[in-house]
């Protein structure tokens, strides 16, 4: 009897779906929406890149291609643009070690101020101020920039410049880590002396400076060895470096080619 009470005109389809819809048109509509979203995303990326290019063009217009240091651009420095991809992590770490050196020199000077407050000789403070003024530009120009140029150009001359002057820097780092009194280095001896005499602020600052000196010194020593191996692998010899110096002279140091 049930089949007599059923509505023969009742639809077996959901009321939400139109039986006359073209399924191909529906799927095409979804594809069009996805394409429109993808196009909008690409347009946003394009606008962002155009803004970045406009900012770079404006910077070049005002300062030339130079971008470093940021507060007064004198040279062009871009690890991303100038260093081969495989070598970028190494050069980035060396740059970070150089920045750490700046911080350590500042902390070292502050520690020497408190050593002076503790009643010690002011010669340590004078030396630490001299270090802060002289070491940053010299270290950048004499060992960081040469190794940067070495990996960018793969020329032997730059590697040998780095080995000579970074070798001096490593020797200086050992000298400061020892911390001979009145030499401007808040190293081991000065740190122990401050703790023994209960000058706690000076002792803590000397400890911070000492840790910084050790980290940057050990880091530079580790990469020094790694760069030496890279030089051998690339076949850069001292004779080749002398030939490059005779051919290009000091001019090569300042050019990008």
C-alpha positions in Angstrom: 0.0 0.0 0.0 2.9 2.3 0.6 3.5 2.9 -3.1 0.0 4.3 -3.5 0.7 6.9 -0.8 4.1 8.1 -2.2 4.1 11.2 -4.3 5.1 10.1 -7.8 6.3 13.7 -8.5 8.6 13.9 -5.5 12.2 14.6 -6.5 14.9 12.3 -5.3 17.5 15.1 -5.7 18.4 17.6 -3.0 16.6 20.9 -3.2 20.0 22.6 -2.9 21.1 21.3 -6.2 19.6 22.4 -9.5 19.2 19.3 -11.7 19.5 21.5 -14.8 23.0 22.9 -13.8 25.8 22.0 -16.1 28.4 20.2 -14.0 31.2 21.3 -16.4 30.2 25.0 -16.0 30.3 24.6 -12.1 33.8 23.1 -12.2 35.0 25.8 -14.7 33.7 28.5 -12.3 35.8 27.1 -9.5 38.8 27.1 -11.7 38.2 30.7 -12.7 38.0 31.7 -9.1 41.3 30.0 -8.3 42.9 31.6 -11.3 41.6 35.0 -10.2 43.1 34.5 -6.7 46.4 33.4 -8.2 46.5 36.4 -10.5 45.7 38.8 -7.6 48.5 37.2 -5.5 51.0 37.7 -8.4 49.9 41.3 -8.8 50.6 41.9 -5.1 54.0 40.3 -5.4 54.7 42.4 -8.5 53.7 45.6 -6.7 56.0 44.7 -3.7 58.9 44.1 -6.0 58.3 47.3 -7.9 58.4 49.2 -4.5 61.7 47.4 -3.6 63.2 48.3 -6.9 62.0 51.9 -6.6 63.6 52.1 -3.1 66.9 50.7 -4.4 66.8 53.1 -7.3 66.2 56.0 -5.0 69.1 54.9 -2.8 71.4 54.6 -5.8 70.3 58.1 -6.9 71.2 59.6 -3.5 74.2 57.5 -2.5 75.4 55.8 -5.7 75.6 52.0 -5.4 77.1 52.2 -1.9 75.0 50.9 0.9 77.4 50.4 3.9 77.7 51.5 6.6 73.9 52.3 6.6 74.3 55.6 8.4 76.9 56.9 5.9 77.3 54.7 2.9 80.9 54.5 1.6 81.1 51.1 -0.1 78.8 48.5 -1.5 78.4 45.4 0.7 75.9 42.7 -0.1 76.6 39.1 0.7 73.4 38.0 -1.0 74.3 39.7 -4.3 78.1 39.3 -4.5 79.0 36.1 -2.7 78.4 32.7 -4.4 75.6 30.8 -2.7 77.8 28.0 -1.3 80.0 30.5 0.5 77.4 32.9 1.8 77.0 31.1 5.2 80.8 31.4 5.9 81.0 35.1 4.9 77.8 35.8 7.0 79.4 34.2 10.1 82.6 36.2 9.5 80.6 39.4 9.3 78.7 38.5 12.5 82.0 37.9 14.2 83.2 41.3 13.1 80.0 42.8 14.5 80.6 40.9 17.8 84.1 42.4 17.8 82.5 45.9 17.9 80.3 45.0 20.8 83.2 43.4 22.7 85.3 46.5 22.2 82.5 48.6 23.7 82.0 46.3 26.7 85.8 46.2 27.2 86.0 49.9 27.3 83.2 50.1 29.9 84.9 47.5 32.0 88.1 49.6 31.9 86.1 52.6 33.1 85.0 50.5 36.2 88.6 49.3 36.6 89.6 53.0 36.9 86.7 53.6 39.3 88.1 50.7 41.4 91.3 52.8 41.9 93.5 51.3 39.2 95.6 53.1 36.6 93.9 55.0 33.9 96.2 53.7 31.2 93.9 50.7 30.7 91.0 53.0 29.9 93.1 55.0 27.5 94.2 51.9 25.6 90.7 50.5 25.5 89.5 53.8 23.9 92.3 53.6 21.4 91.3 50.0 20.6 87.6 51.1 20.0 88.7 53.9 17.6 91.3 52.0 15.6 90.4 48.3 15.5 86.9 48.5 13.9 88.0 50.2 10.6 91.3 48.4 10.4 89.8 45.0 11.0 87.1 45.6 8.4 89.5 46.9 5.8 92.5 44.6 6.4 90.9 41.2 7.1 87.1 41.1 6.7 87.0 43.0 3.3 89.9 41.0 1.8 88.2 37.6 2.5 84.9 39.0 1.3 86.6 40.0 -2.0 88.4 36.7 -2.1 85.3 34.7 -2.1 83.6 37.1 -4.5 86.4 37.2 -7.1 88.4 34.1 -6.2 91.8 35.9 -6.5 94.8 34.7 -4.5 95.9 38.2 -3.4 92.9 38.8 -1.2 93.3 35.5 0.6 96.9 36.2 1.4 95.9 39.7 2.7 93.4 38.0 4.9 95.8 35.4 6.2 98.4 38.1 7.2 96.1 40.6 8.9 93.7 38.1 10.4 96.8 36.4 11.8 97.7 39.6 13.6 94.1 39.9 14.8 94.2 36.4 16.3 97.5 37.2 18.1 96.0 40.4 19.4 92.9 38.4 20.6 95.2 36.1 22.6 97.0 39.1 24.1 93.7 40.7 25.2 92.3 37.4 26.5 95.3 37.1 28.8 94.4 40.6 30.2 97.7 42.0 31.4 97.0 44.9 33.8 97.1 48.4 32.3 97.1 47.2 28.7 93.4 47.9 28.0 92.3 44.3 27.8 89.7 43.1 30.3 91.0 39.6 30.1 91.7 36.7 32.5 94.2 38.5 34.8 92.2 41.6 35.2 89.0 39.6 35.7 90.6 37.5 38.5 92.0 40.7 40.1 88.6 42.4 40.2 87.0 39.3 41.8 89.7 38.9 44.3 89.5 42.6 45.3 85.7 42.4 45.4 85.0 45.0 42.7 81.9 43.2 41.6 80.7 45.5 38.8 84.1 45.6 37.2 84.5 41.9 37.7 81.2 41.1 35.9 81.9 43.5 33.1 85.4 42.0 32.7 83.8 38.5 32.6 81.4 39.5 29.8 84.2 41.1 27.8 86.4 38.1 28.4 83.7 35.7 27.1 83.3 38.0 24.0 87.0 38.0 23.3 87.1 34.2 23.5 84.1 33.7 21.3 85.2 36.0 18.5 88.8 34.8 18.8 87.9 31.1 18.7 85.4 31.7 15.8 87.9 33.5 13.7 90.6 30.8 14.4 88.1 28.1 13.3 87.2 29.9 10.0 90.9 30.9 9.4 91.7 27.2 9.1 88.6 26.6 6.9 89.6 29.4 4.6 93.2 28.1 4.4 91.8 24.8 3.2 89.6 26.5 0.6 92.6 28.4 -0.7 94.5 25.2 -1.2 91.5 23.6 -2.9 91.1 26.5 -5.3 94.9 26.4 -6.2 95.7 29.9 -4.9 99.4 30.2 -4.4 101.7 33.0 -3.2 103.2 33.2 -6.6 99.8 33.7 -8.1 99.1 36.4 -5.5 102.3 38.2 -6.5 101.3 38.0 -10.1 97.9 39.5 -9.4 99.5 42.3 -7.4 101.9 43.1 -10.3 99.1 43.0 -12.8 96.3 44.9 -11.0 98.1 46.7 -8.2 96.2 48.2 -5.3 93.4 49.3 -7.6 92.0 45.8 -7.6 91.2 46.2 -3.9 88.7 49.0 -4.6 87.0 47.7 -7.8 84.1 45.3 -8.0 85.2 43.5 -11.2 
